[in-house]
Amino acid sequence: MKPVLFLLVFTSVCHAQIPSKKAQTLNFTEVWVWEYPDNEGKKQNMAIYHHPQKDYWLFTFEAFGSGDEMTEWIMAKPTGEYIQRYRDEHGNAKTLSHTLHFDPPAKLPGYYQRTGASMTFGDKSFGFPEFKGRAYRVNFEKTTDQALYYFVKVQKNMTSVYYFNRLNMEAKLPVIFPADLPADQLVLGEEVRTGGKTIHYRFRFISHTEYYIEL
């Protein structure tokens, strides 16, 4: 069952035009979904597709919204390479390669303080197990701001998701993930209290799907 997702939301890097060659078809068979409030406080979904065999992530308008109307999709590899498919002013399909240097820590930094609490995330009805996230608190120096996170260790490389907003392009995720995490740490939830307001998002589920692209 493929969930119906609606998302309206709205850097360094090297660029290289990828030469044309025989097309390679990739099928992304999982979709990972986080929930977040938009500027009006309404709940929205951010969906990112995953290729479990290659550990590739695929970002479409269901992730970065309408902020970059020329881009059709961006595929991320665990090596730090991002491949962007877009349409030029004449409507022709073009492909660019961007590269970011990944430098995730080997273990969770010490300022993430374990609270002892935990919470369950996910939805088993879509055919994937739930995650039990452990709670960690971060206190910011010289302020009263606090952040509460829920993490779980997974057999995936999450760094290309967390670094996405560092790309020098208009496409941006509405959820700003911490980028100081080990590659195998999945962010299940975040709640930040700052300036009298609360910023939060949470992981909803993984679902089976089929999303094909051609390189």
C-alpha positions as CSV (number, residue, x, y, z in Angstrom):
1,M,0.0,0.0,0.0
2,K,1.4,3.3,-1.0
3,P,0.4,6.3,1.2
4,V,-1.0,9.4,-0.4
5,L,1.2,12.3,0.6
6,F,0.6,16.0,0.3
7,L,3.3,18.5,0.8
8,L,3.4,22.2,0.1
9,V,6.5,23.9,1.5
10,F,8.1,26.2,0.2
11,T,25.7,25.0,0.6
12,S,30.7,23.7,-0.6
13,V,29.7,21.8,-3.7
14,C,31.2,20.9,-7.0
15,H,29.1,20.8,-10.2
16,A,29.7,18.6,-13.2
17,Q,27.5,17.8,-16.2
18,I,27.1,14.1,-16.4
19,P,27.8,12.8,-19.9
20,S,24.9,10.9,-21.6
21,K,25.1,7.2,-21.6
22,K,22.8,4.2,-21.5
23,A,20.0,4.8,-19.0
24,Q,20.1,3.0,-15.7
25,T,16.8,2.4,-14.0
26,L,16.6,2.5,-10.3
27,N,13.5,1.5,-8.2
28,F,13.1,3.0,-4.8
29,T,11.0,0.5,-2.8
30,E,10.6,2.4,0.5
31,V,9.3,5.8,1.5
32,W,10.2,7.3,4.9
33,V,7.9,9.9,6.2
34,W,8.3,12.6,8.9
35,E,5.5,14.9,10.1
36,Y,6.0,18.6,10.8
37,P,3.9,21.8,11.2
38,D,4.0,24.4,8.5
39,N,4.1,28.1,9.1
40,E,0.3,28.1,9.9
41,G,0.7,25.2,12.3
42,K,-1.0,22.7,10.0
43,K,0.5,19.2,10.0
44,Q,2.4,18.3,6.8
45,N,4.3,15.3,5.6
46,M,7.9,15.2,4.3
47,A,8.5,12.0,2.3
48,I,11.9,10.7,1.3
49,Y,12.4,7.6,-0.9
50,H,15.0,4.9,-0.2
51,H,16.8,2.3,-2.2
52,P,17.6,-0.3,0.5
53,Q,20.1,-2.4,-1.5
54,K,22.3,0.6,-2.5
55,D,21.4,2.8,0.5
56,Y,20.5,5.7,-1.8
57,W,18.0,8.4,-0.9
58,L,15.7,10.1,-3.4
59,F,14.3,13.6,-2.7
60,T,11.3,14.8,-4.8
61,F,8.7,17.6,-4.4
62,E,7.3,15.5,-1.5
63,A,10.5,16.3,0.4
64,F,11.6,19.8,-0.7
65,G,8.2,21.1,-1.9
66,S,7.8,23.7,-4.6
67,G,10.8,25.8,-3.6
68,D,12.7,24.6,-6.6
69,E,10.3,24.2,-9.5
70,M,13.0,23.3,-12.1
71,T,14.3,20.3,-10.1
72,E,12.5,16.9,-10.7
73,W,14.5,14.9,-8.1
74,I,17.8,14.7,-6.3
75,M,19.4,11.3,-5.5
76,A,21.9,11.0,-2.7
77,K,24.6,8.4,-2.4
78,P,26.4,7.5,0.9
79,T,29.7,8.7,-0.7
80,G,28.5,12.4,-0.6
81,E,27.5,12.6,-4.3
82,Y,24.1,14.1,-5.1
83,I,22.7,13.7,-8.6
84,Q,20.2,16.4,-9.6
85,R,17.7,16.0,-12.5
86,Y,16.2,19.3,-13.6
87,R,14.6,21.0,-16.6
88,D,16.3,23.9,-18.3
89,E,14.4,27.0,-19.6
90,H,13.6,25.1,-22.8
91,G,12.2,22.1,-20.9
92,N,15.1,19.8,-21.7
93,A,16.1,17.3,-19.0
94,K,19.6,18.0,-17.5
95,T,21.6,16.1,-14.9
96,L,24.2,17.6,-12.5
97,S,26.4,16.1,-9.9
98,H,27.1,17.8,-6.6
99,T,29.6,16.6,-4.0
100,L,29.6,17.3,-0.2
101,H,32.3,16.2,2.2
102,F,30.8,14.0,4.9
103,D,32.4,14.1,8.3
104,P,30.0,12.4,10.7
105,P,31.3,11.6,14.2
106,A,31.9,8.0,15.2
107,K,29.7,8.3,18.3
108,L,27.1,10.6,19.7
109,P,28.7,13.8,21.0
110,G,28.7,14.2,24.8
111,Y,26.4,17.2,24.9
112,Y,23.5,14.9,23.9
113,Q,22.5,13.8,27.4
114,R,20.5,10.6,27.8
115,T,17.3,11.2,29.9
116,G,16.3,7.6,30.4
117,A,13.0,8.2,28.7
118,S,11.9,6.5,25.4
119,M,9.1,6.6,22.9
120,T,7.8,4.4,20.1
121,F,7.6,5.7,16.6
122,G,6.3,4.1,13.3
123,D,3.3,2.3,12.1
124,K,3.3,-1.5,11.8
125,S,0.3,-1.5,9.5
126,F,2.6,-0.5,6.6
127,G,4.7,-3.7,7.0
128,F,7.7,-2.3,8.8
129,P,8.5,-2.6,12.5
130,E,8.2,0.3,15.0
131,F,11.2,2.1,16.3
132,K,11.9,2.6,20.0
133,G,13.6,6.0,20.3
134,R,15.8,7.0,23.2
135,A,15.4,10.5,24.5
136,Y,18.4,12.9,24.6
137,R,18.4,16.5,25.9
138,V,20.7,19.3,24.8
139,N,21.0,22.5,26.9
140,F,22.3,25.6,25.0
141,E,24.9,27.7,26.7
142,K,24.1,31.2,27.9
143,T,20.4,30.7,27.1
144,T,17.4,28.9,28.5
145,D,16.8,27.1,25.2
146,Q,16.5,23.3,25.3
147,A,16.2,20.6,22.7
148,L,14.8,17.1,23.1
149,Y,15.7,14.4,20.5
150,Y,14.7,10.8,20.0
151,F,17.3,8.6,18.3
152,V,17.6,5.0,17.3
153,K,20.4,3.1,15.6
154,V,19.6,1.7,12.2
155,Q,21.4,-0.2,9.5
156,K,21.3,2.8,7.1
157,N,23.5,5.7,6.3
158,M,21.5,8.8,7.2
159,T,24.2,11.4,6.6
160,S,23.2,12.4,3.1
161,V,19.7,13.2,4.5
162,Y,21.0,15.3,7.3
163,Y,23.5,17.2,5.0
164,F,20.9,17.9,2.3
165,N,20.3,21.5,3.2
166,R,24.0,22.3,2.8
167,L,23.7,21.9,-1.0
168,N,24.0,25.1,-2.9
169,M,20.6,25.0,-4.5
170,E,17.1,26.3,-4.0
171,A,15.6,23.0,-2.9
172,K,15.6,22.7,0.9
173,L,14.0,20.3,3.3
174,P,11.4,21.9,5.7
175,V,12.8,19.8,8.5
176,I,16.3,20.9,9.7
177,F,18.0,17.8,11.0
178,P,21.1,17.9,13.3
179,A,24.2,17.2,11.2
180,D,26.5,16.2,14.1
181,L,25.2,12.6,14.4
182,P,26.8,9.3,13.6
183,A,25.7,8.0,10.2
184,D,23.6,5.2,11.7
185,Q,21.5,7.4,14.0
186,L,17.9,7.9,12.8
187,V,16.3,11.1,14.1
188,L,12.8,10.1,15.2
189,G,11.8,13.3,16.8
190,E,12.9,16.8,17.8
191,E,11.4,19.4,20.1
192,V,13.2,22.7,20.5
193,R,12.1,25.4,22.9
194,T,13.6,28.7,21.8
195,G,12.5,32.4,22.0
196,G,9.2,31.5,23.6
197,K,8.1,29.1,20.8
198,T,8.5,25.4,20.2
199,I,9.8,23.8,17.0
200,H,9.1,20.1,16.5
201,Y,8.8,17.3,14.1
202,R,8.4,13.5,14.4
203,F,9.0,10.4,12.3
204,R,5.7,8.8,11.2
205,F,6.4,5.6,9.3
206,I,8.1,3.6,6.5
207,S,6.0,2.1,3.7
208,H,6.5,-0.1,0.7
209,T,6.3,1.7,-2.6
210,E,7.7,1.8,-6.1
211,Y,9.4,4.9,-7.4
212,Y,11.4,4.6,-10.6
213,I,14.0,7.0,-12.0
214,E,16.4,6.7,-14.9
215,L,20.0,7.9,-14.9
